[in-house]
Amino acid sequence: MKSVGEVMAIGRNFEEAFQKALRMVDGDVHGFDPYRSTVDRDQLSEPTDRRPFVLAAGLKAGMTIEELHDLTKIDRWFLHKLKHIIDFYGELESAGSQLTSELLLRAKRMGFADKQIAVVTKSTELAVRQQRLEQNIRPFVKQIDTVAGEWPASTNYLYNTYNASEHDVVFPGGHTIVVGSGVYRIGSSVEFDWCAVGCLRELRNLKKPTIMINYNPETVSTDYDMCDRLY
């Protein structure tokens, strides 16, 4: 648990969840970007907020898993997953403007945002989004399994993913969306979440179904009983 900077990202593979988390922490970050930093062995040895991007730069520069493991002490399993993202960057760069539907779907399933794909392929976010919609590449809403498959579980914890073929829920409409304050920062903390909680409670008093969108696990607004659906 951290007082600032903590987020919770959910995906159906590590690459997807990790890239989601990076975007949640900082809105200026597109994902696991190898061009946000340069290779610096000293920074690789220190667990700072900059190290993920130094690690990305190192992988892009051809550093081996063993080199990075020796410097970071990060488990090789995670390093192989991160290398998978960087290797895919190369595929997107090679494709450029000739981005196929198969490659676009793979990118989305690895957690690449439309804007991130646009930067890599030297396109625009709008163009990538338009291509994705034309090729019917859309996310599906899945429920979070809170019992690890021990028995069938129906929860109101939901997330979007491209690693699926159908929705877990139906969409009856009529809900009111409340957008959470997201990650805590210095000067932006629990007082803003209290505003969201107050809004949810008032909507409940008015008998209106609610949807909460938030990615901070330390907030009251992300408690299971605060809303009808939690994304």
Buried (B, 14 or more C-beta within 10 A) or exposed (E): EEEEBBBBBBBBBBBBBBBBBBBBBEEEBBBBBBEBBEBBEEBBBEEEEBBBBBBBBBBBEEBEBEBBBEBBEBEEEBBEBBBBBBEBBEEBEEBEEEBEEEBBBBBBBBBBBBBBBBBBBEBEBEBBBEBBEEEEBEBBBBBEBEEEEEEEEEBBBBBBBBBBEEEBBEEEEEBBEBEBBBBBEEEEBEEBBBEBBEBBEEBBEEEEBBBBBBBBEBBEBBEEEBBBBBB
